[in-house]
Amino acid sequence: MESRVLSGATAISAQPWLRKPTRVCSTGVNFGLSAPRVVVNGGAVRDGGNLIRGRQLRPNLLFEVSPVQGACTSFLKQQQKSEGGLRPCAAASSPAEGSGEADVAPTGFFDKYPALLTGVFFFLWYFLNVIFNILNKKIYNYFPYPYFVSVIHLFVGVVYCLVSWSVGLPKRAPIDSNLLKLLIPVAVCHALGHVTSNISFAAVAVSFTHTVKALEPFFNAAASQFILGQSIPLTLWLSLAPVVIGVSMASLTELSFNWTGFISAMISNISFTYRSIYSKKAMTDMDSTNIYAYISIIALFVCIPPAIIVDGPALMKHGFADAIAKVGLTKFISDLFWVGMFYHLYNQLATNTLERVAPLTHAVGNVLKRVFVIGFSIIVFGNKISTQTGIGTAIAIAGVAIYSLIKARLEEEKRKLKAA
């Protein structure tokens, strides 16, 4: 015998064992009223299980209301008064009706647009790098003590790391003696490269130092070939030729050229090359933020002795007094603090940014960063450059771009072969 469920004045015909059906509110929305208790042959079917000939109906189709006639209407009016409108409960609709949104966890804005977040990281990386280089050079114009300023860079960064650890952002990762032994060579090379870079910044124009530092890929390739014993493809060596030629052209006619600045930039290249070598040997599961924090702490202790020996006597005699006389105590301390903050933050952001992108994007990002720094430093300081220096710088940057793109593609091919 067929049974029918009708909307509005619902009726179930030819079912004598079921109690008389009740009215269903025409809205079809369950407002939390209890479902009926239907009795079948003396047995209670609980939780709104309505059975017709052994078939279970959906529990929100039939429900029992108060015996008072029109209780549904009264309930709706009560809801309107107390809540200012109708609000169905979460159980009103089932997943079959397409109401699964309530089970989906809300996502943040940057979770929906990860590419936008990566762009923000790149922007902050470039911005902080440019600001650091400009402020750093301005400090050297009235306070030419690169060993001491290098210590300040690291000291401010270390204080920042300690404060971050103390509040759990990030949580400090434990370090043992074995990892410490691996990180010490990395930190020593980092310290040497950092100090020599600052010596070059103090001695020559920022644009020229970065032009010379464009030779770093050449030293990386040479170290990989002759120290690590890795085979470097001919295409990579050929792509480095424009870099060498461009740096040579820029150096010959650089108006601010001196040997102290040039040699210091070259030593910086070699130091950072060895840092890369030791970093590969010190591979660890620790996150990059904690790794950089530990490297900064070790590098600080490495940089303090030479700063005391080289810059200490002059600083105590007249260095601090001259700087304060030129710019005032407040600006002097403020400049040192902010240059240290910018140094630490741009390095940390560089690490975090490069973790988010593919090697090819990494390579392009590094090249563009150097272009930004060179361009802005020339504009801000009004450095006069000869035509040959400009052409040489452009050739060197183009060579670095070609080298980086080729290397990134080779590394990508190696990863695909390993995965296959």
Contacts in CASP RR format, 6 or more apart in sequence:
PFRMAT RR
TARGET T0000
AUTHOR 0000-0000-0000
METHOD contacts of the structure
MODEL  1
MESRVLSGATAISAQPWLRKPTRVCSTGVNFGLSAPRVVVNGGAVRDGGN
LIRGRQLRPNLLFEVSPVQGACTSFLKQQQKSEGGLRPCAAASSPAEGSG
EADVAPTGFFDKYPALLTGVFFFLWYFLNVIFNILNKKIYNYFPYPYFVS
VIHLFVGVVYCLVSWSVGLPKRAPIDSNLLKLLIPVAVCHALGHVTSNIS
FAAVAVSFTHTVKALEPFFNAAASQFILGQSIPLTLWLSLAPVVIGVSMA
SLTELSFNWTGFISAMISNISFTYRSIYSKKAMTDMDSTNIYAYISIIAL
FVCIPPAIIVDGPALMKHGFADAIAKVGLTKFISDLFWVGMFYHLYNQLA
TNTLERVAPLTHAVGNVLKRVFVIGFSIIVFGNKISTQTGIGTAIAIAGV
AIYSLIKARLEEEKRKLKAA
1 14 0 8 1.000
1 53 0 8 1.000
3 12 0 8 1.000
3 13 0 8 1.000
3 14 0 8 1.000
3 15 0 8 1.000
3 52 0 8 1.000
3 53 0 8 1.000
4 11 0 8 1.000
4 12 0 8 1.000
4 13 0 8 1.000
5 12 0 8 1.000
5 57 0 8 1.000
5 61 0 8 1.000
5 62 0 8 1.000
7 24 0 8 1.000
7 26 0 8 1.000
8 23 0 8 1.000
8 24 0 8 1.000
8 26 0 8 1.000
9 23 0 8 1.000
10 21 0 8 1.000
10 22 0 8 1.000
10 23 0 8 1.000
10 24 0 8 1.000
10 61 0 8 1.000
10 62 0 8 1.000
11 21 0 8 1.000
12 18 0 8 1.000
12 21 0 8 1.000
12 52 0 8 1.000
15 52 0 8 1.000
17 39 0 8 1.000
17 40 0 8 1.000
17 41 0 8 1.000
18 38 0 8 1.000
18 52 0 8 1.000
19 36 0 8 1.000
19 38 0 8 1.000
19 39 0 8 1.000
21 62 0 8 1.000
22 36 0 8 1.000
22 62 0 8 1.000
22 63 0 8 1.000
22 64 0 8 1.000
22 65 0 8 1.000
23 65 0 8 1.000
23 72 0 8 1.000
24 61 0 8 1.000
24 62 0 8 1.000
24 63 0 8 1.000
25 31 0 8 1.000
25 72 0 8 1.000
25 76 0 8 1.000
27 76 0 8 1.000
27 86 0 8 1.000
28 60 0 8 1.000
29 86 0 8 1.000
29 88 0 8 1.000
29 92 0 8 1.000
30 60 0 8 1.000
30 63 0 8 1.000
30 88 0 8 1.000
30 89 0 8 1.000
30 91 0 8 1.000
30 92 0 8 1.000
31 75 0 8 1.000
31 76 0 8 1.000
31 79 0 8 1.000
31 88 0 8 1.000
31 89 0 8 1.000
31 92 0 8 1.000
32 89 0 8 1.000
32 91 0 8 1.000
33 63 0 8 1.000
33 64 0 8 1.000
33 65 0 8 1.000
33 75 0 8 1.000
34 63 0 8 1.000
34 64 0 8 1.000
35 47 0 8 1.000
35 48 0 8 1.000
35 49 0 8 1.000
35 59 0 8 1.000
35 60 0 8 1.000
35 62 0 8 1.000
35 63 0 8 1.000
35 64 0 8 1.000
36 48 0 8 1.000
36 50 0 8 1.000
36 62 0 8 1.000
36 63 0 8 1.000
36 64 0 8 1.000
37 44 0 8 1.000
37 45 0 8 1.000
37 46 0 8 1.000
37 48 0 8 1.000
37 64 0 8 1.000
38 44 0 8 1.000
38 45 0 8 1.000
38 48 0 8 1.000
38 49 0 8 1.000
38 50 0 8 1.000
38 51 0 8 1.000
39 45 0 8 1.000
40 51 0 8 1.000
45 51 0 8 1.000
47 59 0 8 1.000
48 59 0 8 1.000
48 62 0 8 1.000
48 63 0 8 1.000
49 56 0 8 1.000
49 57 0 8 1.000
49 59 0 8 1.000
50 56 0 8 1.000
50 57 0 8 1.000
50 59 0 8 1.000
50 61 0 8 1.000
50 62 0 8 1.000
51 57 0 8 1.000
58 94 0 8 1.000
60 91 0 8 1.000
60 92 0 8 1.000
65 71 0 8 1.000
65 72 0 8 1.000
68 74 0 8 1.000
76 86 0 8 1.000
79 85 0 8 1.000
79 86 0 8 1.000
79 87 0 8 1.000
80 86 0 8 1.000
90 102 0 8 1.000
92 99 0 8 1.000
93 99 0 8 1.000
110 116 0 8 1.000
110 117 0 8 1.000
117 356 0 8 1.000
118 353 0 8 1.000
118 356 0 8 1.000
118 357 0 8 1.000
121 349 0 8 1.000
121 352 0 8 1.000
121 353 0 8 1.000
121 356 0 8 1.000
122 353 0 8 1.000
122 365 0 8 1.000
124 349 0 8 1.000
125 346 0 8 1.000
125 349 0 8 1.000
125 350 0 8 1.000
125 353 0 8 1.000
125 369 0 8 1.000
126 368 0 8 1.000
126 369 0 8 1.000
126 372 0 8 1.000
128 342 0 8 1.000
128 345 0 8 1.000
128 346 0 8 1.000
128 349 0 8 1.000
129 346 0 8 1.000
129 350 0 8 1.000
129 369 0 8 1.000
129 372 0 8 1.000
129 373 0 8 1.000
130 372 0 8 1.000
130 373 0 8 1.000
130 376 0 8 1.000
130 377 0 8 1.000
131 342 0 8 1.000
132 339 0 8 1.000
132 340 0 8 1.000
132 342 0 8 1.000
132 343 0 8 1.000
132 346 0 8 1.000
133 201 0 8 1.000
133 206 0 8 1.000
133 210 0 8 1.000
133 373 0 8 1.000
133 376 0 8 1.000
133 377 0 8 1.000
134 206 0 8 1.000
134 376 0 8 1.000
134 377 0 8 1.000
134 380 0 8 1.000
134 381 0 8 1.000
135 335 0 8 1.000
135 338 0 8 1.000
135 339 0 8 1.000
135 342 0 8 1.000
136 149 0 8 1.000
136 198 0 8 1.000
136 201 0 8 1.000
136 206 0 8 1.000
136 339 0 8 1.000
136 343 0 8 1.000
137 201 0 8 1.000
137 206 0 8 1.000
137 377 0 8 1.000
137 381 0 8 1.000
138 335 0 8 1.000
139 149 0 8 1.000
139 335 0 8 1.000
139 336 0 8 1.000
139 339 0 8 1.000
140 146 0 8 1.000
140 149 0 8 1.000
140 201 0 8 1.000
140 202 0 8 1.000
142 322 0 8 1.000
142 323 0 8 1.000
142 326 0 8 1.000
142 327 0 8 1.000
143 149 0 8 1.000
143 319 0 8 1.000
143 322 0 8 1.000
143 323 0 8 1.000
143 332 0 8 1.000
144 202 0 8 1.000
145 311 0 8 1.000
145 314 0 8 1.000
145 315 0 8 1.000
145 319 0 8 1.000
146 195 0 8 1.000
146 198 0 8 1.000
146 199 0 8 1.000
146 201 0 8 1.000
146 202 0 8 1.000
146 311 0 8 1.000
147 195 0 8 1.000
147 198 0 8 1.000
147 199 0 8 1.000
147 303 0 8 1.000
147 306 0 8 1.000
147 307 0 8 1.000
147 310 0 8 1.000
147 311 0 8 1.000
148 307 0 8 1.000
148 311 0 8 1.000
148 312 0 8 1.000
148 315 0 8 1.000
149 198 0 8 1.000
149 202 0 8 1.000
149 336 0 8 1.000
149 339 0 8 1.000
150 194 0 8 1.000
150 195 0 8 1.000
150 198 0 8 1.000
150 303 0 8 1.000
150 307 0 8 1.000
151 300 0 8 1.000
151 303 0 8 1.000
151 304 0 8 1.000
151 307 0 8 1.000
152 336 0 8 1.000
152 339 0 8 1.000
152 340 0 8 1.000
153 194 0 8 1.000
153 198 0 8 1.000
153 339 0 8 1.000
153 340 0 8 1.000
153 343 0 8 1.000
153 344 0 8 1.000
154 191 0 8 1.000
154 194 0 8 1.000
154 296 0 8 1.000
154 299 0 8 1.000
154 300 0 8 1.000
154 303 0 8 1.000
155 300 0 8 1.000
155 340 0 8 1.000
156 336 0 8 1.000
156 337 0 8 1.000
156 340 0 8 1.000
156 341 0 8 1.000
156 343 0 8 1.000
156 344 0 8 1.000
157 296 0 8 1.000
157 340 0 8 1.000
157 341 0 8 1.000
157 343 0 8 1.000
157 344 0 8 1.000
158 293 0 8 1.000
158 296 0 8 1.000
158 297 0 8 1.000
158 300 0 8 1.000
160 341 0 8 1.000
160 344 0 8 1.000
161 293 0 8 1.000
161 296 0 8 1.000
161 297 0 8 1.000
161 344 0 8 1.000
164 170 0 8 1.000
164 293 0 8 1.000
165 171 0 8 1.000
165 172 0 8 1.000
165 293 0 8 1.000
170 287 0 8 1.000
170 289 0 8 1.000
170 290 0 8 1.000
172 290 0 8 1.000
172 293 0 8 1.000
173 286 0 8 1.000
173 287 0 8 1.000
173 290 0 8 1.000
175 183 0 8 1.000
175 286 0 8 1.000
175 294 0 8 1.000
179 282 0 8 1.000
179 284 0 8 1.000
179 286 0 8 1.000
180 294 0 8 1.000
182 278 0 8 1.000
182 281 0 8 1.000
182 282 0 8 1.000
182 284 0 8 1.000
183 282 0 8 1.000
183 291 0 8 1.000
183 294 0 8 1.000
183 295 0 8 1.000
183 298 0 8 1.000
184 298 0 8 1.000
185 274 0 8 1.000
185 278 0 8 1.000
185 282 0 8 1.000
186 275 0 8 1.000
186 278 0 8 1.000
186 279 0 8 1.000
186 282 0 8 1.000
186 295 0 8 1.000
187 294 0 8 1.000
187 295 0 8 1.000
187 296 0 8 1.000
187 297 0 8 1.000
187 298 0 8 1.000
187 299 0 8 1.000
187 302 0 8 1.000
188 298 0 8 1.000
188 299 0 8 1.000
188 302 0 8 1.000
189 271 0 8 1.000
189 272 0 8 1.000
189 274 0 8 1.000
189 275 0 8 1.000
189 278 0 8 1.000
190 271 0 8 1.000
190 272 0 8 1.000
190 275 0 8 1.000
190 295 0 8 1.000
190 299 0 8 1.000
191 298 0 8 1.000
191 299 0 8 1.000
191 300 0 8 1.000
191 302 0 8 1.000
191 303 0 8 1.000
192 267 0 8 1.000
192 268 0 8 1.000
192 271 0 8 1.000
192 302 0 8 1.000
193 267 0 8 1.000
193 268 0 8 1.000
193 271 0 8 1.000
193 272 0 8 1.000
193 275 0 8 1.000
194 268 0 8 1.000
194 299 0 8 1.000
194 303 0 8 1.000
195 303 0 8 1.000
195 306 0 8 1.000
196 264 0 8 1.000
196 265 0 8 1.000
196 267 0 8 1.000
196 268 0 8 1.000
196 271 0 8 1.000
197 209 0 8 1.000
197 213 0 8 1.000
197 264 0 8 1.000
197 265 0 8 1.000
197 268 0 8 1.000
199 260 0 8 1.000
199 261 0 8 1.000
199 264 0 8 1.000
200 209 0 8 1.000
200 212 0 8 1.000
200 260 0 8 1.000
200 261 0 8 1.000
200 262 0 8 1.000
200 264 0 8 1.000
200 265 0 8 1.000
200 268 0 8 1.000
201 209 0 8 1.000
203 258 0 8 1.000
203 260 0 8 1.000
203 261 0 8 1.000
203 264 0 8 1.000
204 254 0 8 1.000
204 256 0 8 1.000
204 257 0 8 1.000
204 258 0 8 1.000
204 260 0 8 1.000
204 261 0 8 1.000
204 262 0 8 1.000
204 265 0 8 1.000
205 254 0 8 1.000
205 255 0 8 1.000
205 256 0 8 1.000
205 377 0 8 1.000
205 381 0 8 1.000
205 383 0 8 1.000
206 373 0 8 1.000
206 374 0 8 1.000
206 377 0 8 1.000
206 381 0 8 1.000
206 383 0 8 1.000
207 373 0 8 1.000
207 374 0 8 1.000
207 375 0 8 1.000
207 377 0 8 1.000
207 378 0 8 1.000
207 383 0 8 1.000
207 385 0 8 1.000
207 393 0 8 1.000
208 250 0 8 1.000
208 251 0 8 1.000
208 254 0 8 1.000
208 256 0 8 1.000
208 257 0 8 1.000
208 261 0 8 1.000
208 389 0 8 1.000
209 261 0 8 1.000
209 265 0 8 1.000
210 370 0 8 1.000
210 373 0 8 1.000
210 374 0 8 1.000
210 377 0 8 1.000
211 247 0 8 1.000
211 250 0 8 1.000
211 251 0 8 1.000
211 374 0 8 1.000
211 392 0 8 1.000
211 393 0 8 1.000
211 396 0 8 1.000
212 247 0 8 1.000
212 251 0 8 1.000
212 262 0 8 1.000
212 265 0 8 1.000
212 266 0 8 1.000
212 269 0 8 1.000
213 265 0 8 1.000
213 268 0 8 1.000
213 269 0 8 1.000
213 370 0 8 1.000
214 243 0 8 1.000
214 247 0 8 1.000
214 370 0 8 1.000
214 396 0 8 1.000
214 397 0 8 1.000
214 400 0 8 1.000
215 243 0 8 1.000
215 244 0 8 1.000
215 247 0 8 1.000
215 266 0 8 1.000
215 269 0 8 1.000
215 396 0 8 1.000
216 269 0 8 1.000
216 272 0 8 1.000
216 273 0 8 1.000
217 240 0 8 1.000
217 243 0 8 1.000
217 400 0 8 1.000
217 403 0 8 1.000
217 404 0 8 1.000
217 407 0 8 1.000
218 240 0 8 1.000
218 243 0 8 1.000
218 244 0 8 1.000
218 269 0 8 1.000
219 269 0 8 1.000
219 270 0 8 1.000
219 273 0 8 1.000
220 273 0 8 1.000
220 276 0 8 1.000
221 232 0 8 1.000
221 236 0 8 1.000
221 237 0 8 1.000
221 240 0 8 1.000
221 403 0 8 1.000
222 273 0 8 1.000
223 273 0 8 1.000
223 274 0 8 1.000
223 276 0 8 1.000
223 277 0 8 1.000
224 230 0 8 1.000
224 232 0 8 1.000
225 231 0 8 1.000
225 232 0 8 1.000
227 277 0 8 1.000
228 277 0 8 1.000
233 406 0 8 1.000
233 410 0 8 1.000
235 406 0 8 1.000
236 403 0 8 1.000
236 406 0 8 1.000
236 407 0 8 1.000
236 410 0 8 1.000
239 399 0 8 1.000
239 402 0 8 1.000
239 403 0 8 1.000
239 406 0 8 1.000
240 399 0 8 1.000
240 403 0 8 1.000
242 395 0 8 1.000
242 396 0 8 1.000
242 398 0 8 1.000
242 399 0 8 1.000
242 402 0 8 1.000
243 395 0 8 1.000
243 396 0 8 1.000
243 399 0 8 1.000
243 400 0 8 1.000
243 403 0 8 1.000
245 392 0 8 1.000
245 395 0 8 1.000
245 396 0 8 1.000
246 391 0 8 1.000
246 392 0 8 1.000
246 393 0 8 1.000
246 395 0 8 1.000
246 396 0 8 1.000
247 392 0 8 1.000
247 396 0 8 1.000
249 388 0 8 1.000
249 389 0 8 1.000
249 391 0 8 1.000
249 392 0 8 1.000
249 395 0 8 1.000
250 388 0 8 1.000
250 389 0 8 1.000
250 390 0 8 1.000
250 392 0 8 1.000
250 393 0 8 1.000
250 396 0 8 1.000
251 257 0 8 1.000
251 262 0 8 1.000
252 388 0 8 1.000
253 386 0 8 1.000
253 388 0 8 1.000
253 389 0 8 1.000
254 385 0 8 1.000
254 386 0 8 1.000
254 389 0 8 1.000
255 383 0 8 1.000
255 384 0 8 1.000
255 385 0 8 1.000
255 386 0 8 1.000
255 389 0 8 1.000
256 383 0 8 1.000
284 291 0 8 1.000
288 351 0 8 1.000
288 352 0 8 1.000
288 355 0 8 1.000
289 348 0 8 1.000
289 351 0 8 1.000
289 352 0 8 1.000
292 347 0 8 1.000
292 348 0 8 1.000
292 351 0 8 1.000
296 344 0 8 1.000
323 332 0 8 1.000
324 332 0 8 1.000
327 335 0 8 1.000
354 362 0 8 1.000
358 408 0 8 1.000
358 412 0 8 1.000
359 407 0 8 1.000
359 408 0 8 1.000
359 411 0 8 1.000
359 412 0 8 1.000
360 405 0 8 1.000
360 408 0 8 1.000
360 409 0 8 1.000
360 412 0 8 1.000
362 408 0 8 1.000
363 401 0 8 1.000
363 404 0 8 1.000
363 405 0 8 1.000
363 407 0 8 1.000
363 408 0 8 1.000
364 401 0 8 1.000
364 404 0 8 1.000
364 405 0 8 1.000
366 400 0 8 1.000
366 404 0 8 1.000
367 397 0 8 1.000
367 400 0 8 1.000
367 401 0 8 1.000
367 404 0 8 1.000
370 397 0 8 1.000
370 400 0 8 1.000
371 397 0 8 1.000
374 393 0 8 1.000
374 397 0 8 1.000
377 383 0 8 1.000
378 385 0 8 1.000
385 393 0 8 1.000
END
